[in-house]
Amino acid sequence: MFSKDIGIDLGTANVLIHVKGKGIVLNEPSVVAIDKKTNKVLAVGEEARQMVGRTPGNIVAIRPLRDGVIADFDVTEAMLRHFINKLDLKGFFSKPRILICCPTNITSVEQKAIREAAEKSGGKKVYLEEEPKVAAIGAGMDIFQPSGNMVVDIGGGTTDIAVLSMGDIVTSESIKVAGDEFDNDILQYIKKEYKLLIGERTAEAIKMTIGTVFKGSRSDSMDIRGRDMVSGLPRTISIHSDEIERALHESVALIVQSAKNVLEKTPPELSADIIDRGVIITGGGALLHGIDQLLIEELKVPVFIAEHPMDCVAIGTGIMLENFDRPPAGF
């Protein structure tokens, strides 16, 4: 019984694990609940996410990854170990080979931290690959041909934008504006406009339920509850899609600007290919209402949302693992 090769999408918001031959076997939030008194890990993943903002003083729910990089090394290692043990993948003779994805512009120190965390959590050999490249493969793009493909990967902590050709990145940009920043924008907007404090989870629910980034494309409203900043008592208000569009406007403008920057740095032949093939959006941010319409209007090229945007990076690691022993794929 030999061990399996595994691919990990180590995301700020979620961790997805792909096992060679089995597909995606794990998709859990990147959250760990720890007892501060004993430093003991109490819960990991979905169970820990339920605790965010709802724990007594001695228990903290930590998100060990911030902006696509490791913010708390020990907790990340504990989380990875928990997930890998849960899958029970170690063979009798060997440890699994691990392929991990990371944002394009992280430093060598950050790369080393990711590699070490994976090795300590039970990997035999750890390979790192750039996220937009893997996302493009997972979205079904053939990036190994001499033609231009553009991908916009909007995750939890970072947005990675890249133009790919011949199996590698030609131009790219990575910015720390993504799902978490959107949640924070909504939270701050409601605090400022309504003097109401809400939690991260409520902000995320608003974004998913009535959020939009394209003016006038959605007309929904929802009731939200929070704590009144003046009286200190719970209060319910009603909020509309248009307000969310206003709240997210600045952050989304930064993503659009980055996409324009990448296109400006792209060689003309590849630009011509992008007009034919269009841009593909992957990551959880692809599910944000109106993001495709906004990019079509701003970039003047066709824009498509990947079929399973949340799973693209994990699917991409799977495809790369299948071809692991064929050298040309960039290893």
N, C-alpha and C positions, 0 to 999 in steps of 0.2 A: 504493500500500500504506500505509494509515493504521494508527496504533497502536491497540492494544486498551485497553479499560478493565479495570483489575484490582482485585480486592478482596483485602485481606490480613488474616488473623487473626494478629496479632502476639502469639503466646502465650509465656508464660514457659517452657513445656515444648516446644511445637511451633509451627512457622510453617506456615500453610496458605495457599495462594494460589489464588484463583478467577479465571479469565479469562472475560470476557463471551463467551457463545456456546460456550465449551468445557467449562465446569464446573471442578471442582477439579483443577488440573494439578500441584500440588506439595504434599506433606505431609512435612516433614522436622523433626527435632528442632532446637530453637534452641540449637545448640552450635557454637562456633568453636574450632579448634585453632590456636594461634599459637606461633611460635618466638620466645622472649623475647629471644634475642641479636639477631635481625635485624628483629623485629616483623613478620615476614612471615606471612600467613595460609596455613596448610598444608592445612587441611581444613575443610569446613563441612557442617553437617547430620548425616546418619546416619553418615558416615565419621568425623566428629569425635566423635560420641557413643560410638563403639566405643573411643575413646581415653580416656574419662573414667576417672580413677583408675588409668590404666595407662601413663602416659607418663614418659620420663626427665625429669630436672630442667629442661632448657632448653625443653621443650615444655609448654605449658599448655592444657588444654581449658577454655574459658570459656563460661559461660552468661550472655550479655550482658544478659538481662532478669531482673529480680528482682521478685517481687510485682507482676507485670503492668506494670512501668514499666522504662524504660531505665536500667540501672546502669552500662553502659559504652558511651558514645555512639559512639566510633570503631568499636568491634567490631560494634555493631548495624548501623551504616551499611555496613560491609564485608560483613556477612552478607546484608543486604537486596540490596545491589548484586550479590552472587554469585548469589542466587536469581533476581533479575530478569533478569540477563544470561543465566543458564542457560535461561530460558524464551524468550529471543530475541524479545522482544515489541516492541521499539522499531521504529516504522515509519520510512520514509525521510524523512517530513516532520515527524513529531511524536513527543513522548514520551507514555507512557500516563498516563491519569488514574488516581489511586489512592485507594481508599476503605480506610481503616485503622480497626480497632476497638480501643477502649481501655476500661479499667475505669471505673466511674461516678464515683469520687471522686478522680481524679487532679488535680493542680494545673495551673494554666495553664503553669507552667514545664515540667512533664512533658509536657503536650500539645504544647508548642512543640518539645521535643526529638524527639518521635515524628514531628512534621510535618517538621522539618528533615532527619531521617535519611532519610525517604521521598523528600524533594525531592532530596537529594544523591545518593541511589542511583538516580535517573533518572525521577522522577515529574514530570509537567508541572504538574498541579494536585492537591493532596492534601486529601481530606476526612476528617474524623474523625467516628466515630459511636460511641455508647455500646454496650458489649458485650451487656448483657442484652437490649437492644432488638433488636439484630441476631440474637442467638441465638433469641429468641422468633419472629422472622420465619422463620428457618431451620428451626425446629421445626414450622412449619406453623400457627402461631397467627395469627388475623386481628386484629392489634392496632390496626387503623385504625377499628374500630367503637367506639361509645360503650359498651363493656362491659369488665369487668375481666379481665385475664389476668395470672397470676403465673408468673414464671420464676426458677429457682434454677440459676445457671450456675457449676458448680464446676470451675475450671480447674487450672492447675499452680501459679500464684502467688496468685491471688485467687479468692474466691467472691463473685459478684455476685448479689444478690437484688433483684428489682424487680416492682412491679405496674404494668402498662401499660394505657392506655386512650386512644382517639383518636390513636393513633400516637405517643404519647409516654409518658415515665415519670412516674407519679403519685407513688409513694414508692419509695425504693430504699436499699440499704445495700451497702457493699462491705467485705469483711474480708480480711485477709491470711492466711487459713487455707484451705489447699486441698491439692492433690496433693503438693506439696513438703513441706508441714508433716506430712502423714501419713507420708511416707517417713522424715522425721526422727524422728517419734514412735517408729516401729518400730525404727529404728537405736538410739535412746537406750534403749528398753525392753530390747533384747537386750544392750546394753552393761551396763545396770544389773543385770539378772536373771542373765545367764549369764557376765558378764565376758568377752564376746566382741566383737571389733570387726569390723563388716561395712561394706561400701561402699554408696553411694547406689543403685547398680544392683541390688544384692542386696535391699536394703530394698524397692525398687519391685517386684521379682519376687515377694517375699513378699506384698506388698499385693495384687498381681493374682492370684496363685495360690490363696492360702488366706485372704486378708483378708476380714473382715466387720465391719459396725458394728451389727448387730442380734443381740442376745444369743441364743445357742442356735439360730441359723438355719443354721449351717454347722458341719460336723464333719470338717475335713480337717487333715492335717498334712504337713509337708515337711521334708526335711533341708537344712540350710544350712551353709555353710562360712565360716570367718573366722579372724581371728588372736586367739589366746588372750591376754588382757591380763596374765595372771600369768606364763605360761611363754614367751610371745612366739612360740609355734609355731602352725602351722595346726591347726584343730580343727573337727570336725563335730558339730552338735547337731540335735535334732528339735524342731520348734515347731508348736503347734496353733492352729487358728482362734480359739479362745476367748481365747488370749493376745493375739492381734492386736486383738480387740474391746476388750480392756482397755487396750491401748496407745493405741488411737485414740479412746477414750471422751471425753477432755477436748476434743480439737480438734473432734470432731463435735458435741459439746454446744454449742460456740460458734456453729457454723453453724445449728443448730436454734434457738438463742436469737435470732440475727439474723433468721431467717425469721419468728419470733414478733414481733419488733420491727416488721418491715415490715408484718405483718398488723394490728398494733395501730394503726399510723398510717394505715391504709387507710380511706377513706370507706365507711360502711356499705353503700351501694348496690353498690359494687365488691366488698365482702366477700361479698355475697350471690351475685354472679356467680362468684366463685372457688369457692364451695361447689358450684355447678353444673358448672363447667368443670374444676376441679381445678388442681393445680400441675404444671408441667412441669420436669423436671430435665434440664439439658444439660451439656456439657463432659465431660472425661475422668472427673471424679469421679462422674458418673452411673453409671459402670460398677462402682463400688465395691459389693460385695455387701451387700444389706440396707439400702441408703440410702433406698430408696423406702418399705420397711416402717417404718423408724424415723420418717420424716417423717409417714407416715399416722398412726402412733400418737401422735406429739407434737402435730401441727397439727390433727388431727381433720378433715381435708379429703382428697378423693381426690388421689393423687399418681401421676404417670405419668413414665416415662423416655422421652425423645425417641427417635425411630427410629434416627437416627445421631448420638448425642450429641456425639461428637468433632468432627463436621463441621458442626454447626448454625450456628456463627458464619460459617464460610466459605460455606455454602449461603445464609445470610441476606445476605451481601455480594453474592452473585450475583443474588439477587432484587432487591436495592436498585439494583444496576447496571443491571438490565433497565429499571428505572423511573427511571433517572438523570435523564432529560430531562423528567420530569413533576414539576414543582415541589412538589406537596403533600407528598411523602414526607419532608419535614423538612430539605430542603437549602436 
